[in-house]
């Protein structure tokens, strides 16, 4: 979950109130950027694997990123079919 600072905090509780759901806030991060630092590199390998195996644990370790960043094939799900596109993103064109 990610807080979109441009959107007003309208929910209950204290700000910042994070957006809920994979499609509510679409940032400009490249798909596969699992540490949300703006690029896909070797630092994203372990978080990518964790998102595939245990999205809840991934979310705990990367609270400002969303597991949907691992959906490399844009299938709206995380599975083994996301691995090869992730590897392709790592090694480049």
C-alpha positions in Angstrom: 0.0 0.0 0.0 1.2 3.4 -0.9 0.1 6.8 0.2 -0.6 9.2 -2.7 0.4 12.6 -1.2 -1.5 14.3 -4.0 -4.8 12.7 -2.9 -6.6 14.1 0.1 -6.7 11.8 3.2 -10.5 11.3 3.6 -10.6 8.0 5.6 -10.8 7.5 9.3 -7.7 7.7 11.4 -4.6 9.8 11.4 -2.8 10.8 8.2 -1.1 9.6 6.2 -3.9 7.3 5.1 -2.7 4.8 2.5 -4.5 3.9 -0.6 -6.2 0.5 -0.7 -6.1 -1.9 -3.7 -3.7 -2.4 -6.5 -5.5 -0.2 -8.9 -6.3 2.8 -6.8 -2.9 4.4 -7.0 -0.8 3.7 -10.1 2.6 5.3 -9.5 5.3 5.7 -12.1 7.6 2.9 -10.8 8.6 0.3 -13.4 7.0 -3.0 -12.9 9.5 -5.3 -11.2 10.9 -2.5 -9.0 10.2 -4.4 -5.8 12.0 -2.0 -3.5 10.4 1.0 -5.0 13.6 2.9 -5.6 12.9 3.7 -9.2 14.8 0.9 -11.0 14.8 -2.8 -11.5 18.1 -4.2 -10.4 19.7 -7.0 -8.3 18.3 -5.3 -5.1 14.8 -6.4 -6.3 15.5 -10.1 -6.6 14.9 -11.1 -3.0 11.8 -8.9 -2.6 10.4 -10.2 -5.9 10.8 -13.8 -4.8 9.2 -12.9 -1.4 6.3 -11.2 -3.1 5.6 -14.4 -5.1 6.0 -16.8 -2.2 4.5 -14.7 0.7 2.9 -11.4 -0.3 2.0 -10.6 3.3 5.6 -10.9 4.4 6.7 -8.8 1.4 4.3 -6.1 2.4 5.7 -6.1 6.0 9.2 -5.7 4.7 8.3 -3.2 2.0 5.5 -1.2 3.5 5.7 1.5 0.8 5.5 -0.9 -2.1 2.7 -3.2 -3.3 3.1 -6.8 -4.3 1.4 -6.1 -7.6 4.8 -4.7 -8.7 5.7 -8.4 -9.2 3.0 -8.9 -11.8 5.4 -8.8 -14.7 3.0 -10.4 -17.2 0.0 -8.1 -16.3 -2.2 -11.0 -15.5 -3.6 -9.5 -12.3 -2.0 -12.4 -10.3 1.4 -13.4 -9.0 2.7 -16.7 -10.2 5.6 -18.5 -11.9 4.8 -16.9 -15.2 6.1 -13.6 -13.8 9.6 -15.0 -13.3 10.9 -14.9 -16.9 9.7 -11.3 -17.6 11.3 -10.3 -14.3 14.6 -11.8 -15.4 14.3 -10.1 -18.8 13.8 -6.7 -17.0 16.9 -7.4 -14.9 19.2 -8.1 -17.9 17.7 -5.5 -20.1 16.9 -5.6 -23.8 
